[in-house]
Amino acid sequence: MARKLSPAERLASAEKDFLLEEIADQSSWDQFIVEQAVFHFGQRHNEWSCNDLRDVLPELGHGFLGAAINSLRTAGIIEHTDRTVPSTQANTHAHRIAVWTLTDKGRAIAAQRQAARAEQSKAAAA
């Protein structure tokens, strides 16, 4: 069985395209997809909270949001801004939730992925 990749390794691997079978073999493929969505959202927004992400994720992804955030935080890809906002989720009664941002490591991974996509586009055009 292949070694389990860290969130940083998965995000940094722009060339790696998981086949449907490989994704199905992953016990945490739902979390992986939500991690990708959080990272993608973070590339387009300086700061965000789970309120913002719940608006763009399908209902199924909501259950993986906390685990994905924790995984990306632990990997050093995102960090808490030391700010909080009230939750908009009805069952939380407006308790405070964290505001997040990409770290330097997260921005470096994003830049690597963008450079790899540009290189692939250039190769395809040639």
Backbone as ProteinMPNN parsed JSONL, in Angstrom:
{"seq_chain_A": "MARKLSPAERLASAEKDFLLEEIADQSSWDQFIVEQAVFHFGQRHNEWSCNDLRDVLPELGHGFLGAAINSLRTAGIIEHTDRTVPSTQANTHAHRIAVWTLTDKGRAIAAQRQAARAEQSKAAAA", "coords_chain_A": {"N_chain_A": [[0.849, -1.166, 0.0], [0.541, 2.197, -0.776], [2.315, 4.975, 0.629], [0.682, 7.304, 2.743], [-0.05, 10.514, 1.656], [0.818, 13.777, 2.83], [-1.238, 16.716, 3.479], [0.134, 18.961, 2.435], [1.889, 17.755, 0.595], [0.022, 16.629, -1.169], [-1.21, 18.916, -2.195], [0.958, 20.206, -3.355], [1.619, 18.599, -5.449], [1.078, 19.115, -8.412], [1.087, 17.813, -10.839], [0.079, 15.351, -10.387], [-2.56, 13.39, -11.102], [-5.234, 11.979, -9.709], [-6.668, 8.896, -10.394], [-10.04, 7.812, -10.749], [-10.36, 5.328, -9.517], [-8.182, 5.288, -7.737], [-8.883, 7.404, -6.069], [-11.229, 6.399, -4.976], [-10.148, 4.355, -3.481], [-9.009, 5.7, -1.419], [-9.476, 6.355, 1.972], [-10.241, 8.761, 2.912], [-11.263, 10.394, 0.884], [-13.331, 12.246, 0.522], [-12.703, 14.215, 2.396], [-10.283, 15.008, 1.276], [-11.15, 16.22, -1.106], [-12.583, 18.368, -0.04], [-10.475, 19.655, 1.278], [-9.032, 20.488, -0.967], [-10.902, 22.282, -2.023], [-11.016, 24.223, 0.039], [-8.364, 25.144, -0.028], [-8.266, 26.152, -2.659], [-10.223, 28.17, -2.441], [-8.922, 29.778, -0.594], [-6.835, 30.747, -2.145], [-8.033, 32.673, -3.619], [-9.106, 34.494, -1.908], [-8.191, 36.763, 0.614], [-8.749, 36.433, 3.326], [-10.918, 34.217, 5.127], [-13.793, 32.49, 6.454], [-15.435, 29.593, 7.884], [-18.078, 30.137, 7.396], [-18.084, 31.378, 4.863], [-17.149, 29.281, 3.275], [-19.087, 27.27, 3.58], [-21.1, 28.28, 2.037], [-20.271, 27.767, -0.557], [-19.701, 25.088, -0.762], [-21.021, 21.814, -1.48], [-23.757, 20.338, 0.334], [-22.955, 17.824, 1.362], [-20.22, 18.172, 1.737], [-19.979, 19.746, 3.997], [-19.712, 18.348, 6.412], [-17.078, 17.571, 6.389], [-15.606, 19.807, 6.592], [-14.501, 20.92, 9.006], [-12.511, 18.992, 9.617], [-10.926, 19.201, 7.32], [-10.041, 21.865, 7.472], [-8.584, 21.708, 9.876], [-6.616, 19.859, 9.141], [-5.241, 21.232, 7.079], [-4.343, 23.4, 8.558], [-2.687, 22.16, 10.468], [-0.742, 21.191, 8.741], [0.499, 23.503, 8.098], [-0.382, 25.122, 6.04], [-2.533, 26.831, 6.089], [-3.456, 29.492, 8.336], [-4.642, 30.77, 11.465], [-6.089, 33.951, 11.769], [-6.22, 35.284, 14.096], [-8.602, 36.498, 14.423], [-12.145, 36.399, 14.842], [-15.469, 35.541, 13.778], [-19.087, 35.737, 13.986], [-20.806, 32.646, 13.736], [-22.818, 31.697, 10.982], [-24.381, 29.528, 10.818], [-27.355, 28.048, 11.669], [-27.814, 26.21, 13.821], [-25.736, 26.7, 15.555], [-26.069, 28.933, 17.03], [-24.856, 31.42, 16.637], [-22.207, 31.253, 17.611], [-18.701, 32.041, 17.995], [-16.428, 31.795, 15.26], [-13.348, 30.89, 13.645], [-11.277, 33.037, 11.609], [-9.469, 32.592, 8.674], [-6.325, 32.41, 6.82], [-4.044, 31.996, 4.031], [-0.793, 30.647, 4.595], [2.71, 31.55, 4.238], [3.86, 29.25, 3.249], [1.599, 28.01, 2.125], [0.987, 29.889, 0.116], [3.288, 29.59, -1.432], [3.009, 26.961, -2.378], [0.712, 27.345, -3.915], [1.76, 29.071, -5.853], [3.633, 27.38, -7.08], [1.921, 25.473, -8.182], [0.496, 27.079, -9.989], [2.574, 27.846, -11.705], [3.262, 25.344, -12.761], [0.892, 24.714, -14.133], [0.932, 26.744, -16.051], [3.213, 26.013, -17.451], [2.4, 23.554, -18.473], [0.338, 24.408, -20.143], [1.805, 25.899, -21.957], [3.391, 23.905, -23.098], [1.399, 22.351, -24.271], [0.495, 24.072, -26.206], [2.59, 24.162, -27.936]], "CA_chain_A": [[0.0, 0.0, 0.0], [1.326, 3.423, -0.911], [2.385, 5.854, 1.788], [-0.34, 8.347, 2.736], [0.543, 11.828, 1.453], [0.352, 14.857, 3.696], [-1.961, 17.733, 2.711], [1.091, 19.779, 1.695], [2.353, 16.977, -0.548], [-1.075, 16.502, -2.137], [-1.424, 20.201, -2.856], [2.149, 20.554, -4.13], [1.746, 17.684, -6.57], [0.183, 19.606, -9.46], [1.057, 16.901, -11.969], [-0.549, 14.084, -10.016], [-3.997, 13.289, -11.315], [-5.759, 10.73, -9.165], [-7.704, 8.207, -11.143], [-11.221, 7.556, -9.942], [-10.109, 4.148, -8.699], [-7.284, 5.667, -6.643], [-9.653, 8.23, -5.14], [-12.149, 5.503, -4.276], [-9.358, 3.589, -2.524], [-8.669, 6.572, -0.302], [-10.533, 6.35, 2.973], [-10.607, 10.14, 3.232], [-11.317, 11.154, -0.365], [-14.216, 13.392, 0.704], [-11.919, 15.244, 3.071], [-9.312, 15.486, 0.287], [-11.848, 17.14, -2.008], [-12.877, 19.587, 0.726], [-9.188, 20.332, 1.444], [-8.754, 21.161, -2.237], [-11.824, 23.415, -2.129], [-10.568, 25.24, 0.993], [-7.124, 25.715, -0.576], [-8.656, 26.928, -3.837], [-10.903, 29.358, -1.932], [-7.882, 30.596, 0.028], [-6.026, 31.409, -3.182], [-8.821, 33.763, -4.206], [-9.561, 35.389, -0.846], [-7.145, 36.994, 1.612], [-9.222, 35.854, 4.58], [-12.218, 33.574, 5.008], [-14.234, 31.663, 7.573], [-16.277, 28.47, 7.447], [-19.317, 30.707, 6.846], [-17.873, 31.588, 3.427], [-16.98, 27.992, 2.61], [-20.368, 26.534, 3.555], [-21.904, 28.822, 0.936], [-19.81, 27.277, -1.861], [-19.577, 23.627, -0.74], [-22.285, 21.073, -1.437], [-24.127, 19.93, 1.694], [-22.158, 16.679, 1.756], [-18.894, 18.616, 2.138], [-19.994, 20.472, 5.269], [-19.24, 17.479, 7.477], [-15.633, 17.403, 6.305], [-14.979, 21.128, 6.628], [-13.658, 21.052, 10.194], [-11.34, 18.12, 9.463], [-10.076, 19.76, 6.268], [-9.401, 23.07, 8.032], [-7.584, 21.266, 10.851], [-5.536, 19.216, 8.401], [-4.456, 22.272, 6.406], [-3.686, 24.192, 9.608], [-1.61, 21.335, 11.009], [0.299, 21.1, 7.711], [1.13, 24.81, 7.922], [-0.824, 25.711, 4.776], [-3.379, 27.959, 6.476], [-3.278, 29.87, 9.73], [-5.681, 31.593, 12.098], [-5.729, 35.377, 11.717], [-6.51, 35.808, 15.444], [-9.92, 37.142, 14.391], [-13.292, 35.498, 14.766], [-16.747, 36.117, 13.342], [-20.187, 34.866, 14.428], [-21.234, 31.621, 12.798], [-24.129, 31.906, 10.369], [-25.091, 28.258, 10.835], [-28.458, 28.223, 12.625], [-27.731, 25.383, 15.028], [-24.608, 27.099, 16.409], [-26.506, 30.098, 17.806], [-23.917, 32.52, 16.375], [-20.935, 31.194, 18.336], [-17.589, 32.618, 17.236], [-15.603, 30.875, 14.485], [-12.068, 31.453, 13.225], [-11.003, 33.592, 10.284], [-8.245, 31.935, 8.204], [-5.589, 32.942, 5.673], [-2.94, 31.136, 3.608], [0.535, 30.95, 5.122], [3.722, 31.668, 3.183], [3.969, 27.911, 2.664], [0.421, 27.83, 1.272], [1.149, 30.728, -1.081], [4.348, 28.988, -2.259], [2.403, 25.814, -3.055], [-0.17, 27.901, -4.944], [2.612, 29.593, -6.935], [4.174, 26.213, -7.778], [0.839, 24.887, -8.982], [0.216, 27.995, -11.091], [3.695, 27.738, -12.646], [3.143, 24.048, -13.441], [-0.21, 24.825, -15.103], [1.399, 27.594, -17.148], [4.164, 25.198, -18.219], [1.606, 22.561, -19.205], [-0.358, 25.126, -21.214], [2.813, 26.269, -22.953], [3.757, 22.655, -23.785], [0.265, 21.932, -25.094], [0.389, 24.992, -27.339], [3.743, 23.96, -28.834]], "C_chain_A": [[0.896, 1.232, 0.0], [1.251, 4.239, 0.37], [1.351, 6.95, 1.641], [0.345, 9.707, 2.636], [-0.024, 12.84, 2.427], [-0.444, 15.849, 2.849], [-1.01, 18.599, 1.884], [1.591, 19.05, 0.457], [1.271, 16.839, -1.607], [-1.271, 17.799, -2.905], [-0.256, 20.578, -3.761], [2.277, 19.716, -5.396], [0.775, 18.055, -7.687], [0.05, 18.607, -10.603], [0.276, 15.63, -11.67], [-2.055, 14.156, -10.199], [-4.448, 11.938, -10.78], [-6.804, 10.163, -10.111], [-8.866, 7.935, -10.201], [-11.0, 6.356, -9.023], [-9.211, 4.474, -7.514], [-8.019, 6.511, -5.608], [-10.586, 7.347, -4.317], [-11.423, 4.679, -3.225], [-8.966, 4.42, -1.306], [-9.812, 6.568, 0.705], [-11.028, 7.759, 3.26], [-10.754, 10.984, 1.96], [-12.251, 12.345, -0.26], [-13.474, 14.538, 1.369], [-10.903, 15.832, 2.105], [-9.958, 16.506, -0.653], [-12.159, 18.454, -1.287], [-11.591, 20.354, 0.998], [-8.841, 21.12, 0.182], [-9.636, 22.401, -2.387], [-11.403, 24.543, -1.196], [-9.315, 25.928, 0.464], [-7.422, 26.615, -1.766], [-9.321, 28.245, -3.413], [-9.883, 30.328, -1.331], [-6.992, 31.319, -0.966], [-6.734, 32.637, -3.74], [-9.318, 34.777, -3.183], [-8.455, 35.544, 0.187], [-7.498, 36.352, 2.946], [-10.602, 35.244, 4.346], [-12.529, 32.823, 6.302], [-15.048, 30.498, 7.008], [-17.62, 28.957, 6.928], [-19.207, 30.839, 5.332], [-17.821, 30.26, 2.686], [-18.273, 27.195, 2.542], [-21.249, 27.023, 2.411], [-21.508, 28.251, -0.421], [-19.647, 25.755, -1.914], [-20.952, 22.972, -0.836], [-22.529, 20.601, -0.003], [-23.261, 18.783, 2.207], [-20.787, 17.101, 2.285], [-18.845, 19.285, 3.487], [-19.436, 19.633, 6.411], [-17.734, 17.301, 7.504], [-14.886, 18.722, 6.483], [-14.044, 21.297, 7.822], [-12.384, 20.228, 10.089], [-10.379, 18.666, 8.411], [-9.329, 20.992, 6.77], [-8.287, 22.659, 8.995], [-6.378, 20.641, 10.165], [-4.633, 20.249, 7.725], [-3.72, 23.153, 7.418], [-2.486, 23.431, 10.164], [-0.446, 21.223, 10.034], [0.985, 22.438, 7.461], [0.739, 25.521, 6.643], [-1.745, 26.9, 5.017], [-3.094, 28.281, 7.939], [-4.414, 30.77, 10.172], [-5.201, 33.037, 12.067], [-5.841, 36.044, 13.086], [-7.791, 36.629, 15.468], [-10.979, 36.053, 14.365], [-14.502, 36.284, 14.286], [-17.854, 35.217, 13.865], [-20.558, 33.864, 13.336], [-22.615, 31.966, 12.254], [-24.946, 30.617, 10.332], [-26.108, 28.288, 11.974], [-28.272, 27.436, 13.918], [-26.571, 25.754, 15.95], [-24.933, 28.314, 17.267], [-25.462, 31.215, 17.792], [-22.644, 32.451, 17.233], [-19.801, 31.655, 17.424], [-16.806, 31.515, 16.516], [-14.392, 31.62, 13.941], [-12.121, 32.04, 11.822], [-9.608, 33.097, 9.903], [-7.604, 32.686, 7.056], [-4.524, 31.924, 5.268], [-1.657, 31.587, 4.289], [1.483, 31.187, 3.944], [3.899, 30.33, 2.473], [2.8, 27.643, 1.72], [0.513, 28.646, -0.005], [2.233, 30.173, -2.005], [3.808, 27.784, -3.029], [1.495, 26.3, -4.181], [0.647, 28.406, -6.133], [3.212, 28.446, -7.751], [3.127, 25.588, -8.689], [0.53, 25.76, -10.186], [1.317, 27.919, -12.145], [3.623, 26.43, -13.429], [2.023, 24.077, -14.477], [0.202, 25.664, -16.303], [2.356, 26.819, -18.056], [3.422, 24.158, -19.049], [0.87, 23.202, -20.37], [0.6, 25.484, -22.345], [3.221, 25.044, -23.764], [2.636, 22.194, -24.707], [0.126, 22.805, -26.343], [1.495, 24.777, -28.366], [3.545, 22.817, -29.791]], "O_chain_A": [[1.9, 1.279, 0.712], [0.257, 4.199, 1.096], [1.154, 7.475, 0.545], [1.223, 10.02, 3.441], [-1.194, 12.774, 2.805], [-0.338, 15.828, 1.623], [-1.324, 18.935, 0.742], [1.708, 19.649, -0.612], [1.554, 16.919, -2.802], [-1.473, 17.786, -4.119], [-0.449, 21.195, -4.809], [2.987, 20.106, -6.322], [-0.237, 17.382, -7.882], [-0.987, 18.558, -11.266], [-0.14, 14.917, -12.584], [-2.735, 14.915, -9.509], [-4.096, 10.89, -11.322], [-7.705, 10.868, -10.564], [-8.681, 7.841, -8.988], [-11.419, 6.379, -7.866], [-9.448, 3.992, -6.406], [-7.803, 6.352, -4.407], [-10.717, 7.527, -3.107], [-12.002, 4.337, -2.193], [-8.624, 3.861, -0.264], [-10.973, 6.754, 0.34], [-12.122, 7.932, 3.797], [-10.405, 12.164, 1.961], [-11.998, 13.37, -0.892], [-13.599, 15.692, 0.958], [-10.682, 17.043, 2.113], [-9.362, 17.54, -0.954], [-12.012, 19.53, -1.866], [-11.597, 21.584, 0.956], [-8.411, 22.271, 0.255], [-9.166, 23.449, -2.829], [-11.427, 25.707, -1.595], [-9.215, 27.154, 0.502], [-6.886, 27.718, -1.865], [-9.017, 29.304, -3.961], [-9.969, 31.539, -1.533], [-6.454, 32.384, -0.663], [-6.09, 33.539, -4.275], [-9.888, 35.804, -3.552], [-7.845, 34.554, 0.592], [-6.632, 35.79, 3.617], [-11.356, 35.693, 3.483], [-11.649, 32.561, 7.122], [-15.312, 30.433, 5.808], [-18.248, 28.281, 6.113], [-20.122, 30.46, 4.602], [-18.382, 30.127, 1.599], [-18.528, 26.515, 1.548], [-22.055, 26.26, 1.877], [-22.321, 28.248, -1.345], [-19.474, 25.192, -2.994], [-21.935, 23.513, -0.332], [-21.587, 20.482, 0.78], [-22.874, 18.779, 3.376], [-20.248, 16.457, 3.185], [-17.771, 19.388, 4.078], [-18.755, 20.162, 7.289], [-17.172, 16.92, 8.531], [-13.655, 18.737, 6.519], [-12.917, 21.767, 7.665], [-11.302, 20.705, 10.431], [-9.162, 18.603, 8.585], [-8.133, 21.145, 6.524], [-7.18, 23.195, 8.937], [-5.24, 20.875, 10.573], [-3.407, 20.15, 7.792], [-2.602, 23.598, 7.16], [-1.401, 23.993, 10.311], [0.711, 21.165, 10.452], [1.948, 22.507, 6.698], [1.444, 26.427, 6.198], [-1.743, 27.861, 4.248], [-2.563, 27.454, 8.68], [-5.057, 31.44, 9.363], [-4.026, 33.307, 12.315], [-5.585, 37.241, 13.216], [-8.041, 37.37, 16.419], [-10.732, 34.932, 13.921], [-14.553, 37.51, 14.374], [-17.603, 34.049, 14.164], [-20.613, 34.209, 12.156], [-23.472, 32.466, 12.982], [-26.084, 30.62, 9.864], [-25.742, 28.53, 13.124], [-28.547, 27.954, 15.0], [-26.439, 25.172, 17.027], [-24.148, 28.681, 18.142], [-25.22, 31.868, 18.807], [-22.063, 33.489, 17.549], [-19.949, 31.652, 16.202], [-16.552, 30.448, 17.076], [-14.418, 32.843, 13.797], [-12.897, 31.604, 10.971], [-8.678, 33.17, 10.706], [-8.25, 33.498, 6.394], [-4.142, 31.078, 6.077], [-1.463, 32.778, 4.531], [1.09, 31.037, 2.786], [4.065, 30.278, 1.255], [2.996, 27.106, 0.63], [0.163, 28.166, -1.083], [2.113, 30.271, -3.226], [4.121, 27.612, -4.207], [1.503, 25.736, -5.276], [0.27, 28.193, -7.285], [3.291, 28.531, -8.977], [3.418, 25.221, -9.827], [0.323, 25.248, -11.286], [1.031, 27.926, -13.342], [3.894, 26.412, -14.63], [2.173, 23.534, -15.571], [-0.136, 25.336, -17.44], [2.311, 26.955, -19.278], [3.778, 23.911, -20.201], [0.781, 22.623, -21.452], [0.26, 25.388, -23.524], [3.381, 25.132, -24.981], [2.897, 21.7, -25.804], [-0.305, 22.338, -27.397], [1.356, 25.162, -29.527], [4.426, 22.531, -30.601]]}, "name": "protein", "num_of_chains": 1, "seq": "MARKLSPAERLASAEKDFLLEEIADQSSWDQFIVEQAVFHFGQRHNEWSCNDLRDVLPELGHGFLGAAINSLRTAGIIEHTDRTVPSTQANTHAHRIAVWTLTDKGRAIAAQRQAARAEQSKAAAA"}
